[in-house]
């Protein structure tokens, strides 16, 4: 039987309903991994597995060709307390498919899987294709795509499936979280103290509010610094020795995370310690043939402020997928059924323009 795009779309929606019904919090995605394996194997595709990362190669994989990675995740966050619907009850109302993970990123995942099946047996493609359905994206875990990448062939370009309304996120901000310390002289509250660390923090907070990094990205704008937490003191009559701050820095594609850390550790009026430098910004050349193929279909490009598994990739990559990022992690999460239909269609047309 010929596998038409309509059949692939129906099978993809059927799979998404199944995935929604299986709890798959980060680190607990084994059963959704089983379902994804069964989906691909049902089309005669050999699958490989590392932890809960399911991956497969196109039939005519040729090591002499460059490789395109299709990636999305099958783990979810835990449902919040505002849900009024059963988060694991996949059902359609008024054209909306409800359920935890439907929008982030189930719709993207099943659409990419359908796209991979479409191209799996095609010969004479310009690139190899690897499909990777990965776990632990939501908490950037050690058994996520970060564990898988070292055992894959070299990746030259990637599509990361996240909800973008099928517009092309050609850049994505990175993230560095800093623990900052504003120091002072501890003392009894009754005695004079010209070096009260809490008062010293006023000037420090003003510095963070006003500081601007020099380089501004065309796609992502400025680097954004936000103080998100503050903590000091344990007793009403004791001036503490330090104030602890948490500083959230969203990094544009003009800087590496290491450069951001170096600059802030040199210039900030307090001690700055980065928690991690691994969540770097991502980008793709706006003139890349993959981007041009999407633009030819009338899609738009933009810069994304939200993180994804793009942060783990060192190759050029674009974030692209059905659904709307503003629905992610919301109560009564949903994706429109026609967004999945459109997503598969646009993925296939974009890759046709790029691969053939």
PADONU-627292 format. One record per residue (C-alpha): residue number from 1; x, z, y; chain; residue in three letters. Coordinates in Angstrom, 2 decimals. Layout:
! PADONU-627292
+-----+---------+---------+---------+---+-----+
|   k |       x |       z |       y | c |   r |
+-----+---------+---------+---------+---+-----+
| NUM |       X |       Z |       Y | A | ala |
...
+-----+---------+---------+---------+---+-----+
This chain:
! PADONU-627292
+-----+---------+---------+---------+---+-----+
|   k |       x |       z |       y | c |   r |
+-----+---------+---------+---------+---+-----+
|   1 |    0.00 |    0.00 |    0.00 | A | unk |
|   2 |    1.32 |   -0.91 |    3.44 | A | unk |
|   3 |    1.88 |    2.14 |    5.61 | A | unk |
|   4 |    0.24 |    1.26 |    8.91 | A | unk |
|   5 |    0.67 |    3.15 |   12.14 | A | unk |
|   6 |   -2.93 |    4.38 |   11.85 | A | unk |
|   7 |   -2.18 |    5.82 |    8.41 | A | unk |
|   8 |    0.96 |    7.48 |    9.72 | A | unk |
|   9 |   -0.98 |    8.98 |   12.61 | A | unk |
|  10 |   -3.68 |   10.39 |   10.30 | A | unk |
|  11 |   -1.02 |   11.83 |    7.99 | A | unk |
|  12 |    0.83 |   13.36 |   10.95 | A | unk |
|  13 |   -2.29 |   15.11 |   12.25 | A | unk |
|  14 |   -3.06 |   16.32 |    8.73 | A | unk |
|  15 |    0.46 |   17.75 |    8.50 | A | unk |
|  16 |    0.16 |   19.46 |   11.87 | A | unk |
|  17 |   -3.03 |   21.20 |   10.75 | A | unk |
|  18 |   -1.20 |   22.40 |    7.65 | A | unk |
|  19 |    1.78 |   23.66 |    9.68 | A | unk |
|  20 |   -0.48 |   25.58 |   12.07 | A | unk |
|  21 |   -2.02 |   27.39 |    9.13 | A | unk |
|  22 |    1.37 |   28.64 |    7.92 | A | unk |
|  23 |    2.96 |   31.48 |    9.94 | A | unk |
|  24 |    6.46 |   30.30 |   10.88 | A | unk |
|  25 |    7.99 |   32.73 |   13.34 | A | unk |
|  26 |   11.68 |   32.16 |   14.03 | A | unk |
|  27 |   13.65 |   33.00 |   10.90 | A | unk |
|  28 |   10.51 |   32.88 |    8.74 | A | unk |
|  29 |    9.94 |   29.11 |    8.52 | A | unk |
|  30 |   10.52 |   28.63 |    4.78 | A | unk |
|  31 |    6.92 |   27.65 |    3.97 | A | unk |
|  32 |    6.63 |   25.15 |    6.85 | A | unk |
|  33 |    9.98 |   23.78 |    5.67 | A | unk |
|  34 |    8.41 |   23.23 |    2.24 | A | unk |
|  35 |    5.48 |   21.37 |    3.82 | A | unk |
|  36 |    7.78 |   19.10 |    5.84 | A | unk |
|  37 |    9.84 |   18.30 |    2.76 | A | unk |
|  38 |    6.67 |   17.42 |    0.85 | A | unk |
|  39 |    5.50 |   15.18 |    3.71 | A | unk |
|  40 |    8.69 |   13.12 |    3.72 | A | unk |
|  41 |    9.01 |   13.05 |   -0.05 | A | unk |
|  42 |    5.44 |   11.76 |   -0.22 | A | unk |
|  43 |    6.74 |    8.58 |    1.42 | A | unk |
|  44 |    9.60 |    8.31 |   -1.09 | A | unk |
|  45 |   12.17 |    9.72 |    1.31 | A | unk |
|  46 |   14.98 |   11.88 |   -0.04 | A | unk |
|  47 |   15.29 |   15.11 |    1.92 | A | unk |
|  48 |   18.12 |   17.58 |    2.35 | A | unk |
|  49 |   17.84 |   21.24 |    3.28 | A | unk |
|  50 |   20.08 |   23.80 |    4.94 | A | unk |
|  51 |   18.32 |   27.17 |    5.36 | A | unk |
|  52 |   14.97 |   26.11 |    6.86 | A | unk |
|  53 |   16.44 |   22.98 |    8.46 | A | unk |
|  54 |   14.97 |   19.89 |    6.78 | A | unk |
|  55 |   16.78 |   16.60 |    7.37 | A | unk |
|  56 |   16.88 |   13.03 |    6.09 | A | unk |
|  57 |   18.77 |    9.77 |    6.67 | A | unk |
|  58 |   17.27 |    6.32 |    7.06 | A | unk |
|  59 |   17.42 |    4.16 |    3.92 | A | unk |
|  60 |   20.10 |    1.76 |    5.17 | A | unk |
|  61 |   22.40 |    4.35 |    6.74 | A | unk |
|  62 |   25.68 |    2.62 |    7.62 | A | unk |
|  63 |   28.68 |    4.76 |    8.60 | A | unk |
|  64 |   30.03 |    1.94 |   10.77 | A | unk |
|  65 |   27.03 |    2.18 |   13.10 | A | unk |
|  66 |   26.30 |    4.77 |   15.81 | A | unk |
|  67 |   23.70 |    7.39 |   14.96 | A | unk |
|  68 |   20.47 |    8.44 |   16.66 | A | unk |
|  69 |   19.17 |   11.94 |   15.98 | A | unk |
|  70 |   15.44 |   12.71 |   16.07 | A | unk |
|  71 |   14.98 |   16.46 |   16.31 | A | unk |
|  72 |   12.21 |   18.97 |   16.82 | A | unk |
|  73 |   11.53 |   22.49 |   15.58 | A | unk |
|  74 |    8.94 |   24.05 |   13.29 | A | unk |
|  75 |    9.30 |   27.70 |   14.23 | A | unk |
|  76 |    6.95 |   29.40 |   16.70 | A | unk |
|  77 |    6.83 |   32.44 |   18.91 | A | unk |
|  78 |    4.42 |   35.20 |   17.93 | A | unk |
|  79 |    0.88 |   34.87 |   19.32 | A | unk |
|  80 |    0.21 |   36.90 |   22.44 | A | unk |
|  81 |   -2.59 |   39.44 |   22.81 | A | unk |
|  82 |   -4.70 |   37.13 |   24.98 | A | unk |
|  83 |   -5.70 |   34.90 |   22.05 | A | unk |
|  84 |   -9.47 |   34.72 |   21.50 | A | unk |
|  85 |   -9.13 |   32.16 |   18.69 | A | unk |
|  86 |   -7.40 |   32.65 |   15.34 | A | unk |
|  87 |   -3.88 |   31.31 |   16.06 | A | unk |
|  88 |   -3.56 |   30.08 |   12.46 | A | unk |
|  89 |   -6.95 |   28.35 |   12.30 | A | unk |
|  90 |   -6.23 |   24.68 |   12.99 | A | unk |
|  91 |   -9.43 |   23.12 |   14.24 | A | unk |
|  92 |  -10.50 |   20.42 |   16.67 | A | unk |
|  93 |  -12.90 |   21.06 |   19.54 | A | unk |
|  94 |  -13.62 |   18.47 |   22.22 | A | unk |
|  95 |  -10.60 |   16.43 |   21.23 | A | unk |
|  96 |   -8.24 |   19.44 |   21.30 | A | unk |
|  97 |   -6.37 |   20.57 |   18.19 | A | unk |
|  98 |   -6.04 |   24.34 |   18.53 | A | unk |
|  99 |   -3.48 |   26.60 |   16.89 | A | unk |
| 100 |   -0.17 |   28.37 |   17.35 | A | unk |
| 101 |    2.63 |   25.84 |   17.60 | A | unk |
| 102 |    0.30 |   22.88 |   18.08 | A | unk |
| 103 |    1.81 |   22.02 |   21.46 | A | unk |
| 104 |    5.22 |   23.70 |   21.12 | A | unk |
| 105 |    6.40 |   21.82 |   19.28 | A | unk |
| 106 |    4.19 |   20.81 |   16.34 | A | unk |
| 107 |    2.74 |   17.73 |   17.99 | A | unk |
| 108 |    6.24 |   16.50 |   18.84 | A | unk |
| 109 |    7.56 |   17.28 |   15.37 | A | unk |
| 110 |    4.87 |   15.45 |   13.41 | A | unk |
| 111 |    5.03 |   12.51 |   15.81 | A | unk |
| 112 |    8.79 |   12.20 |   15.30 | A | unk |
| 113 |    8.36 |   12.54 |   11.54 | A | unk |
| 114 |    5.81 |    9.70 |   11.59 | A | unk |
| 115 |    8.20 |    7.63 |   13.71 | A | unk |
| 116 |   11.04 |    8.27 |   11.28 | A | unk |
| 117 |    8.87 |    7.16 |    8.35 | A | unk |
| 118 |    8.01 |    3.99 |   10.28 | A | unk |
| 119 |   11.68 |    3.05 |   10.70 | A | unk |
| 120 |   13.00 |    4.56 |    7.46 | A | unk |
| 121 |   13.09 |    1.36 |    5.38 | A | unk |
| 122 |   13.88 |   -1.13 |    8.13 | A | unk |
| 123 |   17.10 |   -3.13 |    7.89 | A | unk |
| 124 |   19.49 |   -4.36 |   10.58 | A | unk |
| 125 |   18.84 |   -1.55 |   13.06 | A | unk |
| 126 |   21.46 |   -1.08 |   15.77 | A | unk |
| 127 |   21.72 |    2.64 |   14.97 | A | unk |
| 128 |   21.39 |    4.89 |   11.98 | A | unk |
| 129 |   18.60 |    7.46 |   12.24 | A | unk |
| 130 |   18.72 |   11.09 |   11.19 | A | unk |
| 131 |   15.52 |   13.13 |   11.26 | A | unk |
| 132 |   16.03 |   16.88 |   11.58 | A | unk |
| 133 |   13.14 |   19.37 |   11.56 | A | unk |
| 134 |   14.88 |   22.61 |   12.41 | A | unk |
| 135 |   14.19 |   26.33 |   12.57 | A | unk |
| 136 |   15.02 |   29.20 |   14.89 | A | unk |
| 137 |   14.72 |   27.18 |   18.09 | A | unk |
| 138 |   12.66 |   29.80 |   19.90 | A | unk |
| 139 |   15.40 |   32.42 |   19.63 | A | unk |
| 140 |   18.40 |   30.03 |   19.50 | A | unk |
| 141 |   19.25 |   31.57 |   16.15 | A | unk |
| 142 |   22.38 |   31.10 |   14.08 | A | unk |
| 143 |   20.48 |   29.19 |   11.37 | A | unk |
| 144 |   19.01 |   26.74 |   13.88 | A | unk |
| 145 |   20.25 |   23.24 |   14.66 | A | unk |
| 146 |   23.53 |   24.94 |   15.62 | A | unk |
| 147 |   24.20 |   25.55 |   11.94 | A | unk |
| 148 |   23.13 |   22.05 |   10.94 | A | unk |
| 149 |   25.14 |   19.98 |   13.41 | A | unk |
| 150 |   28.58 |   20.69 |   11.86 | A | unk |
| 151 |   27.51 |   19.18 |    8.52 | A | unk |
| 152 |   25.87 |   16.06 |    9.99 | A | unk |
| 153 |   27.67 |   12.80 |   10.74 | A | unk |
| 154 |   28.68 |   12.25 |   14.36 | A | unk |
| 155 |   25.61 |   12.00 |   16.60 | A | unk |
| 156 |   25.84 |    9.47 |   19.44 | A | unk |
| 157 |   22.46 |    9.97 |   21.10 | A | unk |
| 158 |   19.43 |   12.16 |   20.45 | A | unk |
| 159 |   15.73 |   12.51 |   21.16 | A | unk |
| 160 |   14.65 |   16.15 |   21.20 | A | unk |
| 161 |   10.93 |   16.52 |   20.67 | A | unk |
| 162 |    9.43 |   18.94 |   23.18 | A | unk |
| 163 |    6.18 |   18.55 |   25.16 | A | unk |
| 164 |    6.90 |   16.34 |   28.19 | A | unk |
| 165 |    3.63 |   14.36 |   28.46 | A | unk |
| 166 |    5.74 |   11.53 |   26.99 | A | unk |
| 167 |    7.83 |   11.24 |   30.13 | A | unk |
| 168 |   11.59 |   11.26 |   29.71 | A | unk |
| 169 |   13.45 |   14.44 |   30.64 | A | unk |
| 170 |   16.85 |   12.88 |   31.27 | A | unk |
| 171 |   18.41 |   16.22 |   32.18 | A | unk |
| 172 |   17.77 |   19.84 |   31.25 | A | unk |
| 173 |   19.05 |   22.97 |   32.96 | A | unk |
| 174 |   21.37 |   25.26 |   31.08 | A | unk |
| 175 |   21.23 |   29.05 |   31.18 | A | unk |
| 176 |   23.71 |   31.85 |   31.69 | A | unk |
| 177 |   22.48 |   35.44 |   31.74 | A | unk |
| 178 |   24.85 |   37.89 |   33.41 | A | unk |
| 179 |   25.04 |   41.65 |   33.24 | A | unk |
| 180 |   26.12 |   42.72 |   36.71 | A | unk |
| 181 |   27.34 |   46.12 |   37.86 | A | unk |
| 182 |   27.29 |   47.43 |   41.44 | A | unk |
| 183 |   29.60 |   50.43 |   41.64 | A | unk |
| 184 |   29.67 |   53.47 |   43.91 | A | unk |
| 185 |   30.63 |   57.10 |   44.05 | A | unk |
| 186 |   28.46 |   59.52 |   42.07 | A | unk |
| 187 |   27.46 |   62.72 |   43.84 | A | unk |
| 188 |   24.84 |   65.43 |   44.31 | A | unk |
| 189 |   21.96 |   64.07 |   46.37 | A | unk |
| 190 |   22.25 |   66.99 |   48.79 | A | unk |
| 191 |   25.77 |   66.03 |   49.93 | A | unk |
| 192 |   26.87 |   63.16 |   52.22 | A | unk |
| 193 |   27.84 |   59.97 |   50.39 | A | unk |
| 194 |   28.89 |   56.79 |   52.18 | A | unk |
| 195 |   29.37 |   54.96 |   48.88 | A | unk |
| 196 |   25.92 |   55.23 |   47.30 | A | unk |
| 197 |   25.74 |   52.42 |   44.71 | A | unk |
| 198 |   21.99 |   52.02 |   45.22 | A | unk |
| 199 |   22.50 |   51.36 |   48.93 | A | unk |
| 200 |   25.44 |   49.09 |   48.07 | A | unk |
| 201 |   23.02 |   47.06 |   45.99 | A | unk |
| 202 |   21.07 |   46.01 |   49.09 | A | unk |
| 203 |   23.97 |   43.85 |   50.28 | A | unk |
| 204 |   24.58 |   42.55 |   46.75 | A | unk |
| 205 |   20.96 |   41.49 |   46.32 | A | unk |
| 206 |   21.08 |   39.75 |   49.68 | A | unk |
| 207 |   24.21 |   37.89 |   48.53 | A | unk |
| 208 |   22.48 |   36.64 |   45.38 | A | unk |
| 209 |   19.40 |   35.61 |   47.36 | A | unk |
| 210 |   21.42 |   33.59 |   49.86 | A | unk |
| 211 |   24.21 |   32.15 |   47.68 | A | unk |
| 212 |   24.19 |   28.39 |   47.06 | A | unk |
| 213 |   26.38 |   26.39 |   44.71 | A | unk |
| 214 |   27.87 |   23.32 |   46.35 | A | unk |
| 215 |   26.89 |   20.63 |   43.84 | A | unk |
| 216 |   23.26 |   19.49 |   43.74 | A | unk |
| 217 |   22.02 |   17.33 |   40.86 | A | unk |
| 218 |   19.89 |   14.25 |   41.43 | A | unk |
| 219 |   17.78 |   15.13 |   38.38 | A | unk |
| 220 |   17.88 |   18.93 |   38.35 | A | unk |
| 221 |   18.44 |   19.97 |   41.94 | A | unk |
| 222 |   20.35 |   23.16 |   42.76 | A | unk |
| 223 |   21.69 |   25.81 |   40.42 | A | unk |
| 224 |   19.11 |   28.62 |   40.60 | A | unk |
| 225 |   20.14 |   32.28 |   40.68 | A | unk |
| 226 |   17.51 |   34.97 |   40.09 | A | unk |
| 227 |   17.99 |   38.73 |   39.78 | A | unk |
| 228 |   15.44 |   39.68 |   37.13 | A | unk |
| 229 |   16.21 |   43.32 |   36.24 | A | unk |
| 230 |   17.58 |   46.40 |   38.00 | A | unk |
| 231 |   18.30 |   49.86 |   36.62 | A | unk |
| 232 |   20.02 |   52.97 |   37.92 | A | unk |
| 233 |   19.88 |   56.74 |   37.86 | A | unk |
| 234 |   18.43 |   59.36 |   35.54 | A | unk |
| 235 |   17.85 |   62.39 |   37.77 | A | unk |
| 236 |   16.26 |   62.77 |   41.19 | A | unk |
| 237 |   19.13 |   64.88 |   42.56 | A | unk |
| 238 |   22.08 |   62.80 |   41.31 | A | unk |
| 239 |   23.46 |   59.68 |   42.97 | A | unk |
| 240 |   24.52 |   57.50 |   40.00 | A | unk |
| 241 |   27.89 |   55.85 |   39.57 | A | unk |
| 242 |   26.50 |   52.34 |   39.18 | A | unk |
| 243 |   23.48 |   50.07 |   39.37 | A | unk |
| 244 |   22.96 |   47.62 |   36.51 | A | unk |
| 245 |   21.50 |   44.21 |   37.29 | A | unk |
| 246 |   20.52 |   41.28 |   35.11 | A | unk |
| 247 |   21.07 |   37.91 |   36.75 | A | unk |
| 248 |   19.46 |   34.74 |   35.38 | A | unk |
| 249 |   21.31 |   31.53 |   36.33 | A | unk |
| 250 |   19.78 |   28.12 |   35.60 | A | unk |
| 251 |   22.61 |   25.60 |   35.58 | A | unk |
| 252 |   22.35 |   21.96 |   36.63 | A | unk |
| 253 |   24.29 |   19.12 |   35.04 | A | unk |
| 254 |   27.01 |   19.22 |   37.71 | A | unk |
| 255 |   28.56 |   22.36 |   36.21 | A | unk |
| 256 |   29.50 |   23.71 |   32.82 | A | unk |
| 257 |   28.46 |   27.26 |   32.04 | A | unk |
| 258 |   32.12 |   28.26 |   32.03 | A | unk |
| 259 |   32.53 |   26.90 |   35.58 | A | unk |
| 260 |   29.49 |   28.90 |   36.71 | A | unk |
| 261 |   30.93 |   32.06 |   35.16 | A | unk |
| 262 |   34.33 |   31.47 |   36.76 | A | unk |
| 263 |   32.81 |   30.94 |   40.21 | A | unk |
| 264 |   30.52 |   33.97 |   40.13 | A | unk |
| 265 |   33.15 |   36.28 |   38.67 | A | unk |
| 266 |   35.44 |   35.27 |   41.55 | A | unk |
| 267 |   32.95 |   35.27 |   44.43 | A | unk |
| 268 |   30.13 |   37.72 |   43.65 | A | unk |
| 269 |   30.44 |   41.16 |   45.33 | A | unk |
| 270 |   30.02 |   42.94 |   41.99 | A | unk |
| 271 |   31.28 |   42.86 |   38.42 | A | unk |
| 272 |   29.71 |   39.94 |   36.46 | A | unk |
| 273 |   29.80 |   39.62 |   32.66 | A | unk |
| 274 |   28.13 |   36.61 |   30.97 | A | unk |
| 275 |   26.23 |   37.35 |   27.77 | A | unk |
| 276 |   26.77 |   33.84 |   26.39 | A | unk |
| 277 |   28.11 |   30.50 |   27.58 | A | unk |
| 278 |   26.62 |   28.33 |   24.82 | A | unk |
| 279 |   23.35 |   27.25 |   26.48 | A | unk |
| 280 |   24.76 |   24.41 |   28.56 | A | unk |
| 281 |   22.83 |   21.87 |   30.57 | A | unk |
| 282 |   22.07 |   18.49 |   29.00 | A | unk |
| 283 |   21.76 |   14.96 |   30.31 | A | unk |
| 284 |   21.71 |   11.28 |   29.50 | A | unk |
| 285 |   22.90 |    8.38 |   31.65 | A | unk |
| 286 |   19.82 |    7.08 |   33.52 | A | unk |
| 287 |   21.06 |    3.58 |   32.64 | A | unk |
| 288 |   21.28 |    4.32 |   28.90 | A | unk |
| 289 |   19.47 |    1.70 |   26.82 | A | unk |
| 290 |   17.23 |    4.37 |   25.29 | A | unk |
| 291 |   16.06 |    5.42 |   28.76 | A | unk |
| 292 |   15.60 |    1.80 |   29.81 | A | unk |
| 293 |   13.41 |    1.22 |   26.77 | A | unk |
| 294 |   11.15 |    4.10 |   27.78 | A | unk |
| 295 |   11.03 |    2.99 |   31.40 | A | unk |
| 296 |    9.98 |   -0.49 |   30.27 | A | unk |
| 297 |    6.86 |    1.13 |   28.81 | A | unk |
| 298 |    5.96 |    2.66 |   32.15 | A | unk |
| 299 |    7.24 |    6.17 |   31.40 | A | unk |
| 300 |    8.78 |    8.29 |   34.16 | A | unk |
| 301 |   12.04 |   10.25 |   34.22 | A | unk |
| 302 |   12.54 |   13.80 |   35.49 | A | unk |
| 303 |   14.75 |   16.86 |   35.18 | A | unk |
| 304 |   13.49 |   19.74 |   33.04 | A | unk |
| 305 |   13.94 |   23.41 |   34.04 | A | unk |
| 306 |   13.18 |   24.70 |   30.53 | A | unk |
| 307 |   15.60 |   25.14 |   27.63 | A | unk |
| 308 |   15.43 |   23.46 |   24.24 | A | unk |
| 309 |   17.72 |   22.61 |   21.34 | A | unk |
| 310 |   19.30 |   20.06 |   23.66 | A | unk |
| 311 |   21.52 |   22.96 |   24.71 | A | unk |
| 312 |   23.17 |   22.83 |   21.27 | A | unk |
| 313 |   24.03 |   19.13 |   21.50 | A | unk |
| 314 |   27.24 |   17.65 |   22.87 | A | unk |
| 315 |   26.01 |   14.04 |   22.83 | A | unk |
| 316 |   23.77 |   12.38 |   25.39 | A | unk |
| 317 |   20.15 |   13.33 |   24.77 | A | unk |
| 318 |   16.67 |   12.94 |   26.17 | A | unk |
| 319 |   13.76 |   15.36 |   25.81 | A | unk |
| 320 |   10.55 |   13.51 |   25.04 | A | unk |
| 321 |    7.31 |   14.39 |   23.34 | A | unk |
| 322 |    3.51 |   14.65 |   23.40 | A | unk |
| 323 |    1.85 |   17.72 |   24.87 | A | unk |
| 324 |    2.32 |   19.66 |   28.08 | A | unk |
| 325 |    5.08 |   22.23 |   28.57 | A | unk |
| 326 |    2.76 |   24.44 |   30.64 | A | unk |
| 327 |    0.67 |   25.11 |   27.49 | A | unk |
| 328 |    3.65 |   26.41 |   25.53 | A | unk |
| 329 |    3.46 |   30.09 |   24.57 | A | unk |
| 330 |   -0.02 |   30.32 |   26.11 | A | unk |
| 331 |   -3.10 |   31.90 |   24.54 | A | unk |
| 332 |   -5.30 |   29.53 |   22.51 | A | unk |
| 333 |   -2.54 |   26.93 |   22.45 | A | unk |
| 334 |   -3.69 |   23.35 |   21.88 | A | unk |
| 335 |   -2.71 |   19.72 |   21.98 | A | unk |
| 336 |   -5.05 |   16.78 |   22.49 | A | unk |
| 337 |   -5.39 |   14.66 |   19.39 | A | unk |
| 338 |   -5.01 |   11.52 |   21.49 | A | unk |
| 339 |   -1.68 |   12.89 |   22.80 | A | unk |
| 340 |   -0.36 |   12.77 |   19.25 | A | unk |
| 341 |   -1.70 |    9.25 |   18.76 | A | unk |
| 342 |   -0.11 |    8.16 |   22.04 | A | unk |
| 343 |    3.11 |   10.03 |   21.23 | A | unk |
| 344 |    3.63 |    8.20 |   17.94 | A | unk |
| 345 |    2.86 |    4.88 |   19.59 | A | unk |
| 346 |    5.29 |    5.45 |   22.48 | A | unk |
| 347 |    8.03 |    6.81 |   20.21 | A | unk |
| 348 |    7.77 |    3.72 |   17.99 | A | unk |
| 349 |    7.69 |    1.28 |   20.91 | A | unk |
| 350 |   10.61 |    3.04 |   22.63 | A | unk |
| 351 |   12.73 |    2.88 |   19.49 | A | unk |
| 352 |   11.79 |   -0.72 |   18.85 | A | unk |
| 353 |   13.18 |   -1.58 |   22.26 | A | unk |
| 354 |   16.30 |    0.45 |   21.58 | A | unk |
| 355 |   17.07 |   -0.23 |   17.90 | A | unk |
| 356 |   16.11 |   -3.88 |   17.45 | A | unk |
+-----+---------+---------+---------+---+-----+
